[in-house]
Amino acid sequence: MITLTEKPILLCGMMGSGKTTIARILARRLNCPWSDLDRIIEKRKGRTIPELFDTEGETYFRQLEREELERVLNEPPSIIALGGGALQSQEVVNHVRNTGWLIFLDAPQSVLLERLGRKTGRPLTDSLNKDELRQKIDTLFAQREGFYRQAHITIPVGQLTPFEIAEQIEEQIDTMTR
């Protein structure tokens, strides 16, 4: 069974792919701490992500995200749910890959459309109709896919339950560390 004595597990993927849910389940399975990078930023700044986007802009938010990611990577190993845009450059991807296990939760567009269509406080998508949302998902994925695909492990999440996804992550890391 894997342990987190050596390095953290970082979950990446599009918003709506299940990173926070999987982080929580995986942490329970491994009896270790977990965090969500967006919640860390909200707590530190005392404002929600949509408020930060509205008042400070996306560039400011991405800088905060990068600073907080660096900070959590310097803490004891845990499971970290990254924001959908946290892997914003090759430099960040390289650092994350060298520091921890990067896991890509690869959700199909149909799953993302269903989940993101619920208007859940995501500043990049909440004001969009279904056609605009589909286009936004396609655009964001095209921008981010190259970074996501560099993960150590890719898990297709469309047909799996969150518990099955957590189990696959655990098994694949265990196999890679033998």
Buried (B, 14 or more C-beta within 10 A) or exposed (E): EBEBEEBBBBBBBBBBBBBBBBBBBBBEBBEBBBBBBBBBBBEEBEBBBBBBBEEBEEEEBBEBBBEBBEEBBEEEBBBBBBBBBBBBEEEBBEBBBEBBBBBBBBBEBEBBBEBBBEEEEBBBBBEBEEEEBBEBBEEBBEEBEEBBEBBBBBBEBEEBEBBEBBBBBBEBBEEEEE
